[in-house]
Amino acid sequence: LITPRTSPCSSTVSDAARNAAIAVARTVTVVDTTAPIITRTGDHNITHEAATTFTDPGVTAIDTLNGNLTANVVTTGTVDINTPGTYTLTYTVSDAAGNAAASVTRNVTVEDTTAPVITRTGGQNVTHEAATSYTDPGATANDTLDGNITARVLTTGTVDINTPGTYTLTYTVSDAAGNAAASVTRNVTVVDTTAPIITRTGDQNVTHEAAT
């Protein structure tokens, strides 16, 4: 173990006749002026998916005198996983003598690349009686970052209740970052299964005079 300190040293000598020279002294001061070195673990620039847990790879720090100082590294800056953008983390450390390492940074870019998911309410194939009002069950939509975005769902297609046939409704939605969900469809088949109604004009039993 080398410890910075001041130590006096002296040198003496005698000649062959044993005449002693005047002693000469030297003072040696051991100092630590070498800063530790921080080494980043992983890349300088990181892209991270929004709304997912971020674990910083961190750094290591080694000093010529104090050895491994990784546990002493201070990290400043934060990463907001719920707000897309670029965040900078800065790592600093000093050794026991107060020598500060050159700081090291990491840029973390939070991006939202995950598309929302549409869930159809009710069945994919629906049979509907013609000439009766049709109310679509619709669909719900959720996004990892934006949450419930059902209100943004767009429904395209129409159902003509007066014309038997199969009609397709398509549900689409995009989140705030522009990620489009996989579209979901519903097939509505309009059928006419209601029999007509005959209404008698006049009485059910009628008496009629012969020959007239």
C-alpha positions as CSV (number, residue, x, y, z in Angstrom):
1,L,0.0,0.0,0.0
2,I,1.4,3.3,-1.0
3,T,0.3,6.2,1.2
4,P,1.0,9.8,0.2
5,R,3.3,11.3,2.9
6,T,6.6,13.2,3.4
7,S,9.6,11.1,4.4
8,P,13.1,12.4,5.2
9,C,16.0,10.5,3.8
10,S,19.7,11.0,4.5
11,S,22.9,9.9,2.7
12,T,26.3,9.4,4.4
13,V,29.8,8.2,3.2
14,S,33.4,7.9,4.5
15,D,36.6,7.7,2.5
16,A,39.4,5.1,2.9
17,A,40.9,7.0,5.8
18,R,37.5,6.9,7.5
19,N,36.9,10.6,7.0
20,A,33.1,11.0,7.2
21,A,31.5,13.4,4.7
22,I,28.9,15.9,5.8
23,A,25.5,14.1,5.5
24,V,23.2,15.4,2.8
25,A,19.4,15.0,3.3
26,R,16.6,14.7,0.8
27,T,12.9,15.0,1.6
28,V,10.6,12.8,-0.6
29,T,6.9,13.8,-0.7
30,V,4.6,11.1,-2.1
31,V,1.5,12.6,-3.6
32,D,-1.5,11.4,-5.5
33,T,-2.3,13.7,-8.4
34,T,-3.6,11.1,-10.9
35,A,-7.4,11.2,-11.4
36,P,-9.4,8.0,-11.7
37,I,-10.8,7.0,-15.0
38,I,-14.5,6.3,-15.7
39,T,-15.4,3.8,-18.4
40,R,-18.9,3.7,-19.7
41,T,-20.6,0.3,-19.8
42,G,-22.5,-0.1,-23.0
43,D,-23.1,2.5,-25.7
44,H,-22.9,6.3,-25.5
45,N,-26.3,6.6,-27.2
46,I,-29.2,4.3,-26.2
47,T,-32.7,4.1,-27.7
48,H,-35.3,3.0,-25.1
49,E,-38.9,2.1,-25.7
50,A,-41.3,4.3,-23.8
51,A,-43.4,3.0,-20.9
52,T,-40.9,0.2,-20.3
53,T,-38.6,0.0,-17.3
54,F,-35.2,1.5,-18.0
55,T,-32.1,0.0,-16.3
56,D,-28.9,2.1,-16.7
57,P,-25.9,0.0,-17.7
58,G,-23.8,2.4,-15.6
59,V,-20.0,2.8,-15.6
60,T,-16.9,1.5,-13.9
61,A,-14.2,3.7,-12.3
62,I,-10.6,2.7,-11.6
63,D,-7.9,4.8,-9.7
64,T,-4.2,4.1,-9.8
65,L,-4.0,4.4,-6.0
66,N,-7.5,3.7,-4.6
67,G,-8.3,0.9,-7.1
68,N,-11.9,0.2,-8.0
69,L,-14.1,3.3,-7.2
70,T,-17.2,2.1,-9.1
71,A,-19.2,2.2,-6.0
72,N,-18.4,5.8,-5.5
73,V,-19.6,7.0,-8.9
74,V,-22.4,9.6,-8.8
75,T,-25.0,9.6,-11.6
76,T,-26.9,12.8,-12.3
77,G,-29.8,13.2,-14.6
78,T,-33.0,11.1,-15.0
79,V,-34.8,9.3,-17.8
80,D,-38.6,9.9,-18.0
81,I,-39.8,6.7,-19.7
82,N,-43.3,8.2,-20.1
83,T,-42.2,11.2,-22.1
84,P,-40.5,10.7,-25.5
85,G,-37.3,12.7,-25.8
86,T,-33.5,12.6,-25.2
87,Y,-32.1,12.5,-21.7
88,T,-28.5,12.9,-20.6
89,L,-27.0,10.9,-17.7
90,T,-23.6,12.2,-16.3
91,Y,-21.2,10.1,-14.3
92,T,-18.6,11.6,-12.0
93,V,-16.2,10.4,-9.3
94,S,-13.2,11.6,-7.2
95,D,-10.5,9.6,-5.5
96,A,-9.5,9.9,-1.8
97,A,-7.1,12.7,-2.7
98,G,-9.9,14.7,-4.3
99,N,-8.8,14.1,-7.9
100,A,-11.9,14.3,-10.1
101,A,-12.2,12.0,-13.0
102,A,-13.2,13.4,-16.4
103,S,-17.0,13.1,-16.4
104,V,-18.6,10.6,-18.8
105,T,-22.1,10.9,-20.3
106,R,-24.8,8.8,-21.8
107,N,-27.7,9.9,-24.0
108,V,-30.9,8.0,-23.7
109,T,-33.6,8.6,-26.3
110,V,-37.0,7.5,-25.2
111,E,-39.2,6.5,-28.3
112,D,-42.7,5.3,-28.6
113,T,-42.7,2.7,-31.4
114,T,-45.3,0.3,-30.0
115,A,-48.6,0.4,-31.8
116,P,-51.9,0.4,-29.8
117,V,-54.1,-2.7,-29.8
118,I,-57.8,-2.7,-30.9
119,T,-60.2,-5.2,-29.3
120,R,-63.5,-5.8,-30.9
121,T,-66.5,-5.7,-28.7
122,G,-68.7,-8.6,-29.5
123,G,-68.4,-11.1,-32.3
124,Q,-66.6,-10.7,-35.7
125,N,-69.7,-12.0,-37.6
126,V,-73.1,-10.6,-36.7
127,T,-76.5,-11.4,-38.2
128,H,-78.9,-8.5,-38.2
129,E,-82.6,-8.5,-39.0
130,A,-83.4,-6.2,-42.0
131,A,-85.5,-3.1,-41.4
132,T,-84.6,-2.9,-37.7
133,S,-82.2,-0.3,-36.2
134,Y,-78.6,-1.5,-36.0
135,T,-76.3,-0.4,-33.2
136,D,-72.7,-1.3,-33.6
137,P,-71.0,-2.7,-30.4
138,G,-67.8,-1.0,-31.5
139,A,-64.3,-1.7,-30.3
140,T,-61.8,-0.6,-27.6
141,A,-58.2,0.5,-28.0
142,N,-55.3,0.6,-25.6
143,D,-51.8,1.9,-26.0
144,T,-48.7,1.2,-23.8
145,L,-48.0,4.9,-23.5
146,D,-51.2,6.8,-24.2
147,G,-53.4,4.3,-22.3
148,N,-57.1,4.0,-23.2
149,I,-57.6,5.6,-26.6
150,T,-61.0,4.1,-27.4
151,A,-62.3,7.6,-28.1
152,R,-59.9,7.9,-31.1
153,V,-61.1,4.7,-32.8
154,L,-62.4,5.4,-36.3
155,T,-65.1,3.2,-37.8
156,T,-65.4,3.0,-41.6
157,G,-68.1,1.2,-43.5
158,T,-71.9,1.3,-43.2
159,V,-74.7,-1.1,-42.7
160,D,-77.8,-0.7,-45.0
161,I,-80.5,-2.3,-42.9
162,N,-82.9,-2.1,-45.8
163,T,-80.8,-4.2,-48.2
164,P,-80.0,-7.8,-47.3
165,G,-76.3,-8.5,-47.7
166,T,-73.0,-8.6,-45.8
167,Y,-71.4,-5.4,-44.8
168,T,-67.9,-4.9,-43.4
169,L,-67.0,-2.4,-40.7
170,T,-63.3,-1.6,-40.1
171,Y,-61.9,-0.2,-36.9
172,T,-58.6,1.8,-37.0
173,V,-56.6,3.9,-34.5
174,S,-53.2,5.5,-34.1
175,D,-51.5,6.7,-30.9
176,A,-50.0,10.2,-30.3
177,A,-46.7,9.1,-31.9
178,G,-48.5,8.0,-35.0
179,N,-48.1,4.3,-34.5
180,A,-51.1,2.6,-36.2
181,A,-52.8,-0.4,-34.7
182,A,-53.6,-3.5,-36.7
183,S,-57.1,-2.9,-38.0
184,V,-60.0,-5.0,-36.8
185,T,-63.1,-5.8,-38.8
186,R,-66.7,-6.9,-38.2
187,N,-69.0,-8.5,-40.8
188,V,-72.7,-7.6,-40.4
189,T,-75.0,-9.8,-42.5
190,V,-78.4,-8.2,-42.9
191,V,-81.1,-10.9,-43.4
192,D,-84.9,-10.8,-43.9
193,T,-86.4,-13.6,-41.8
194,T,-89.6,-11.8,-40.8
195,A,-92.6,-13.1,-42.6
196,P,-95.2,-10.7,-44.0
197,I,-98.5,-10.2,-42.2
198,I,-101.8,-10.5,-44.0
199,T,-104.6,-8.4,-42.6
200,R,-108.2,-9.4,-43.6
201,T,-110.4,-6.7,-45.0
202,G,-113.9,-7.2,-43.6
203,D,-115.3,-9.9,-41.4
204,Q,-113.9,-13.4,-41.1
205,N,-117.3,-15.0,-41.7
206,V,-119.4,-13.6,-44.5
207,T,-123.1,-14.5,-45.5
208,H,-123.7,-14.1,-49.2
209,E,-127.1,-14.2,-51.0
210,A,-127.2,-16.9,-53.7
211,A,-127.5,-15.8,-57.3
212,T,-126.2,-12.4,-56.6
